[in-house]
Amino acid sequence: MTTPSTPRRTLLAAGLLAGLAVPAGAQTPPNLTIGIGGSPTSLDPHFYNASPNISLTMHLFDRLVEQDARARLQPSLAESWRALSDTVWEFKLRPGVKWHDGRDFTADDVAFTVERTPNVPNSPGGFGGFVRAIQRVEVVDPLTIRFHTAAPHPLLPTELASVQIISRHVGQGASTEDYNSGRAAIGTGPYRLISYRSGDRTEFQRNEQYWKGAEPWGRVSYRFMPNDASRTAALLAGDVDLIDQVPSNDLAKLRQDSRVTISEIQGLRLIYLIPDYSRTENPVFVQDNEGRPLPRNPFQDPRVRRALSIAIDREALAERVMEGTAKPTGQWLPPGSYSYNPEVAVPPHSPDQARRLLAEAGYPNGFRMTLTTPNDRYPNDARTAQAVAQMWSRIGVRTQVDALPWASYSSRAARQEFNMRLVGWGSVTGEASYMLVNIFGTYDRERRIGASNNSRHSNPQLDALTARATATLDDEVREKLLQEAVAMVDRETSMIPLFQLVNFWASRRGVSYEARMDERTVAMGARPAN
């Protein structure tokens, strides 16, 4: 993706900010500077279902339904919604909402959004799974829209809370690059775009006509700062007002600093390992002990996957690598969540049993492999991968680590260029089907399943169970079906779960931040402390 030239950004800023001058005599609002650790890759709100991208575009675009800091549903562009029948949902839209260019927001914009969402070219992992149940969209009137589904789909309002709404008049024919250039980055959200520089920073000006009322910050500078030490130093020097992904080795020091406030909450993100399932033969980055390529992919064998899982000491990862900022797990939701399965335990640490399983699978002397990880996306991501590699090497699977910047890692992972990789997934819906559909669901572009299934995992039995669960209206019965699916993933070791993150933010004195379970860092969660 290219970055627009400076003159183009200047013209963009001038156009968007026309008419936004502060009235004479009004107090100038304060500005906010945010330093983030994760790298956004686009301003297109439907390009990539990754938390840094979503956090960034939430400043510009609203959703029909939004989630608060604890992932609870709240009205947004839709004032209300109801099921008219088992297969028809009706949403009443909020009157008086304007796009940043002054045009009216209507149901036709929602219909256009649903049409575009699953069809973004070159998406490394999109949002099609959120609209997969919608068979037909009916625009009843400018403020009423109905979604028709082929089967009962009780999760539709929850899923639509992850789809940002774009306008037809700007978005028709617009490409991802048109959003990145700013031409199509026209939303209904609390901020307007000034400029976007990929890999560096994004500048926003508040939307004085925002339907919720103007935000307290006049201008927001949203900066990508991948280096942990630099983020902390910038906060302490006063160069930024708020940082996310607070480095675990700085937490104790920052807690004692009167200039800093720490916000924290148990997160919904799982950090896990997953192999490539797209190859049965001639796997990449796997060799025998003499360095010769293996003819078959060892990770297709569940015994090998289980061996690698139980070779990992998750308590050591949580305490030593993550320094108490993560909790070991055997599944993808924290205890107490809807569809968390209490029968699925943290995998035991058993190197001897791991060696036995490898021998049973035909690898008594192990093999060589590469573990690929991002180095600027999740807290301590590369350090975690290095620790896992050491644990695997102790059972005879000699592992080297390849740590890449997120922008390169994400695009290559989408093309199945790795065999074993470290990745994270945040279950923002607060229930199990989100990961079942998007990560473990058999990749099917037409059916909009497996939108983020870059490993190409496929289990028809699991697909059928997931489909039954998501079409079940009874909450108790649906939860049991989802728990059964969680157990199936565990039995097959479809992935190797490591731990769930605790989310941390640090802000300077005078700025408060409401910690979010979905880990998103947004100016809308920051407030002047006074």
N, C-alpha and C positions, 0 to 999 in steps of 0.2 A: 504494500500500500504506500502510495506517495503522499507527501505532505505538501499542502498548497504553498505557493510562493508568498513572500511577505506582503507584496502589494495586494494580492487577493485576500489575505487575511485581514488587512487593514480595511479594505472595502467592505468585507463581510461585517467587521465590527461596527463600522460606521452605519451600515444599513440596519443592523439588528438593534443598535442602541438609539436609533432616532426616536425622539419623543420620550426618552427615559430620564431626562434631566430632573434633578431634585428641585421641587418647587422652592421659590424664594422664601427664606426664613425657616425652611425645614432643616432639621438636624441631619448632617451627613451620616449615613449608616456606617458602622465599622466593617472592615474587610476581614476575611478569614483565609488562612493559608494552611492547606492540608498536605502532609507528606505520607504517601502510601507505599507499601512494600511490593504489592502485586502490580503487574504491568497490563493496563488496558491495551487492547489491540485494535479497537475500532469504535467509532461513534454510531455505527449502525446498530440499533437496539435489537435486531434479530439475527445478527451475524454469528455471535458466539456465546453460548450459554456458559459463561465463566464469570465468577464473582467480580473481578476488577472491571470487566466491561459493563456488567449490570449496574454496579455502583456508580460508574461514570455517567451512564445514560439516564439513570434515575433523576438526575438533575434537570434533564430536558423534557423527559416524557413521563406521563402518568399511566396508570393501569386502570382497568375497570374496577378491580378489587385490589386493595393493597394489604400488606401484612405489617403489623407493628413490630416493635423490637423483639417481642416474644413470639413472633410468627403467627399471631392471631389475625383473622380476617377483619378488614375494616372497609366500609364503603369508600369509593374514590370517584372515578368518573361515572360509575354506576351508583345511584343512590340506594337502589334495592334490587333484589333478585329473588325469583321464586320458581319452583318447578310446577309447570302447568299440567304435566303428566310425567310418566316415567321417562319419556324421551324428548321432552320439550322444556327448555329453560327460558324464562323471560327476564330480561334486564331492563330496568328503567334508568335512563341516563340523566345526568345532572344538567339542568338548563343553565344557560348563560356562560358556559365555558368557551373561552376563545383560544385559538391557536396563537402562537407568538406573532404571526403576521396579521392578526385581527379578524381572521375568518372564524365562523362558528364551528364548533365541534358538533358532529351529528352521528347518528347510527351508521350512516354510510361509511364513515371513517373506520368504524369498528369492523364492518364487513370487509373493507379493503385490508385491514390489518390481518384478519384471520386468513384471508386469501394469500397474502404475501408471506406470512410467518414461516411456513415450511418450505418455501421456494427461494431461499437466498443462495445464489451461486457461490461455490467455493467455501461454504461454511464448514469450519472444522468441528462443529458440534452445535447444532442450532436448537430452535424452540418448537419444532414440529410436534414433539410429543405432547405438548400442552394443548394442542388443538386437534389431536388425532381423532377424538371422539365426535367431533362436529361433522355431520354429514351435509347439512344445509344451513345457511344463514338467511333469516327472514327479517327484512327491515320493515317493521310495522308502521312506524312514523319516525320523524327525525330524532325522537328521544325514546324510542322503544325498539328493542331488538330481541329476536328469539333465535336460539340455537337448537337445532334438531339433531338428535343423536340416534344411531342405529340401535342402541341398547341402553338400558338405564345407566347413567353415569353420574353418581352422586358427588364425584370429586371435581366436577367442572368449575364451580366458582373458585375452588382452591387452585386449580391449575391455571385459570385465567389471571390469577394474582401474579403470575410470572411473565405475562405478555404485555409489553409496553405498546401503547396505542399510537399509531402514526396517522397522518392525514392522507386522504386520497389525492387532494389537489397538489400536494408537494411530492408525495411518494410514488405516484403513478409513473412508472418507467425509471425511477431513481435507482442507482446502483449503490453498493456499499461505499464506493469512492465518493459518490455525491454526498453521502452523510459525513464522511471523513473531511471533505473539503468545506463543509458547513452549509452547502447549498440546500440540502434536504434536512438539515438538523433543526427543524421547526417543530416544536412540541407544544404541549399545553402545560408543561411543568413549571416548577418554581424559579428556574433560572433560564436565561437565554445564553446562547453561545457567543463568546467573543472570539476565541481562537482555539485551535487544537493542533498540538505538535506531538505526533506519535513517538512514544518512548521518552517523552520529556514532561510536558505539562499541558493542562487545559485551563482556560480562563473563562469564567462565567460572570454575567451581570444578572442581578435579581430581576425577576419579572414583577414589575410594579402592579400589573393587572391580574396577578395569579388568583384563581378562584378561591383559594383558601385564605388569601391575604398575603401580603408581601413578607418574605423571610427577613430576619433581622440583619443578615449580612448583605451589604451592598454589592460586594464583589467577592468571588471565591477563586482562589488559585489552587488548582488540584495538581500536585506534583508527584511524578513517579521518582521514588528514591529507593533503589533496590538494595543499597548497602545498609545493613542494620546499624552499624556504628554511626554512619553519617546521619541517619534519621534521628537517632537519639541526640547526637551533637547539635543538629539543627534545632531541635525542640529546646534544648537547654540554652542555646545561644539566642533564642527568640526569633529565629528565621522562619519557623513554622509554628502554628498554634495548636496543631493536633497531628498525631501520628498513629497509624495502626500497626499491626504485627510487631508489637513492642518486643524487642529482643529479650529472650528469657534470661540471658546473663546480665541484663541491665535492670530487670524488674526490682530487685531488692534495693538497688541504689535509688531508683526513681521513687519508690514508695517512701523513702526517707527524705525526699527533697520537697520542701514546703512550696516550691514554685510549680509543682507538678501534681496533677490529679490522675489517678489510675481508675479506669472503668473496666469491668470484666463481667463475663457471663459464660456459662457453659454453652458451647457452640454446637451446631448441627453438622459440622464437617468431619468426615472420616478421612484419615490419611491411610492409604492402602497400596498394595502392590498387585499388579495384574499382568499375566502373560499375554502373548499374542496367540489367538486361536485361529487366525486366518490361514496359517500354514500347517499342514500335516508333515510335509517333507521339506528338506532344505531350509531349516530355520536360520534366521540371521542372528549374528552375535552369540552363537553357541558352538563350542568345539569340544572334541575329546581332549584328554590330558596331553596329547602330543600336538595339539593345535590344529587337528584336522576337522573339517566341518562334520557335524553329525548328520546322518541321512534322514533322521526323523526328529520331529519336534518333541523334546522330552516333556514339555509342559502340557501336552495333550493328555498325559497320564496323571490321573488324580492322585496317585501315590507320590509322584514327584512333587506335586503342588503341596500336598499335605506335609511331606518331609520338610520342604522349605518353610512352611508355616510354623511347624513346631520346633524348628531350629532357632527361631527368633525369641529372644528374651524381651517381651514387651514391657515388663516392669522396668528393666534397665533403660530401655528407650525413653520411657515416660519420665523417669527420675533423673537420669544422667544426661541424656541428649536434650530432652525437652525441659529439663530442670523444673519439673512439677507443673508444667503448663499444658499437660495432656493426660488423658486417662486411657489405659489399655482397654481394648474391646475385641469382641469376636463378631460384631455386626455393625450396622451403619447408623443406628439411632441410639441416643442416650437412654438410660433407664428412666421409666416414667412416661416415655413417648408412646403415643398411639401406635400400635403394631410392633413395639419392641417385644422380642421373644425372650423371656427369662430363662428358657431352657437352653439357649445358645450361649455357652460360656466362653470366656477368654481362652484361646488355645493354650494348652500347657507348653512349658519350655522343656523339651525332651530331646536333646541331641542324639542320644543313643537310639531312640526309636526312629528318629529321622534317618540315621544311617541304615537301619534295618529296612525301612521303606524304600530307600534308594536302591539297596541291593535287590529287593524283591522286584523292583521295576527294571532291573537290568543294568544298574549303574553302581556296582559295588565300590568302584574307585572314584565315583563322582564324575564331574566334567568341568569345563570352563564356560563362563558366561559373562555377559555385560549387563549391568543394571543401569538403566537410563533414568535420570531425574532432572527436574528443573532445579535451578540454583537461585531463583529470585521470585518464586511464586508463593511458597508456603513457609511458615516459620521453621527454620533449621532443616529445610528439605534436603540439601546436599549432605549435611551432617548425619541425618537419619539414614540416608542411603549408604553412606560409608560404614556406619555401625552395622547395618544389616549385612553388608558385603562381608564384613569380618566374621559375623556369626555363620554365614553360609560357608565361608572358606574353612571354618573349623570342622564342618561335616564332610569336607571333600569337594564341595562345589566352589571352585576357585573363582571368585567374582571380582571384576573390576567395575568401577563406577564411571559413567560418562555424565557429567553435569552440564546442562545447557541453559541458556537464557530462555525464559518462558515463550517468547515469540517464536523462536526456532523450534523448541520442544513441541509446542502445541500443534503447529502446522505439520511437523513430521509424524507425530503420533497419529494424526488424522489420516495419514497415508500408510499406516501400518509399517513404519520403517524400523520399529524397535521390537524386541521380543519380550523382555521383562522391564517394567517401568514403575516408578513411584508416581502416584497421582492423588488428588484429593477430590472429594465429592460432598457438597453440602446439600442435605435433604431439606430444602427450604419449605417444602409443603408440610414438614413435621410428621410424615408418615412414610411407610416403606415403599409404596408403589412408585414413587418418584425415581428411585434408583432401579427398581425392578424393570420399569418401562424403558428408561433412557440408557442405562448402563448394561443391564443383563438381557434386555429384550433383543431378540434376533433382529439384526439390522434390516430394515425394510423401509425404503424411502416412500413407497406408495402408501403403506399403512401408517407411516409416521411413527414407527417404533424403532428404538435403538438409536435415537438421534445423536447420542454421545457415546455410542458403543464402538469406540475406536479399537478395542481388542477383538471385535467380531465374535464375541461369545455367543453361543446359540444352544439353547436347550428347549425343544418344543414342549416338553412337559411343564417347564417353568413358565413358558409363554402362556400356556393354557390356564395354568393356575393364576397367573397375574390377571389375565383377561376375566376370569370368573370373579376374582376379588374386586376388581375395579368396576364391575357391573352389578355388584351386590349392594342393595340399598340399605339393608339392616347393618348398622354400625358394628354390632357385636359379632355377627357372622362374618362380616368383611374383615374385621381385625383377626379373627382366627385363621382365615384363609391367607392373609398377609403374613402372619406369624409362621404358618406352614411353609410359605415361600422363603422366608428368611432362613428357616431350618434347612431347606433344600440347598440353598446357596452354600451354607456351612458344610453340609455333608459332602458336596462336590468340591469344596474348596475352590469355588469359581473365582474367588479373589483371595488375597491374603491380607486381612485387616490388621492394622497396626494399632492406631489409637485415635481418639476423638480430641479435637483441639478445644482448649478453653480460650475464648477470644479476649484480647486485651487492647485497649487504647490508652494513650497518655496525652493529656492536654495541659497547656500552660495555665497558670493562675488567671482567672477571669473568663475561662471557657469551660463549659461542661459538655460531656458527651454521653448520650444514652446508648449503652452497650447493646448490641444486636446479636441475637442468636444466629442470624444468617450471615454474620461477619461483614456485612456491607458497611462501607465507610462513606457517609454522605453528609454534606453540609446541613441537611435538614435535621440531622440528629444532634447538631451542635448548637449551643445557646450561650449568649453572654451570661456568665455565672451570676451576675448581679441583677 
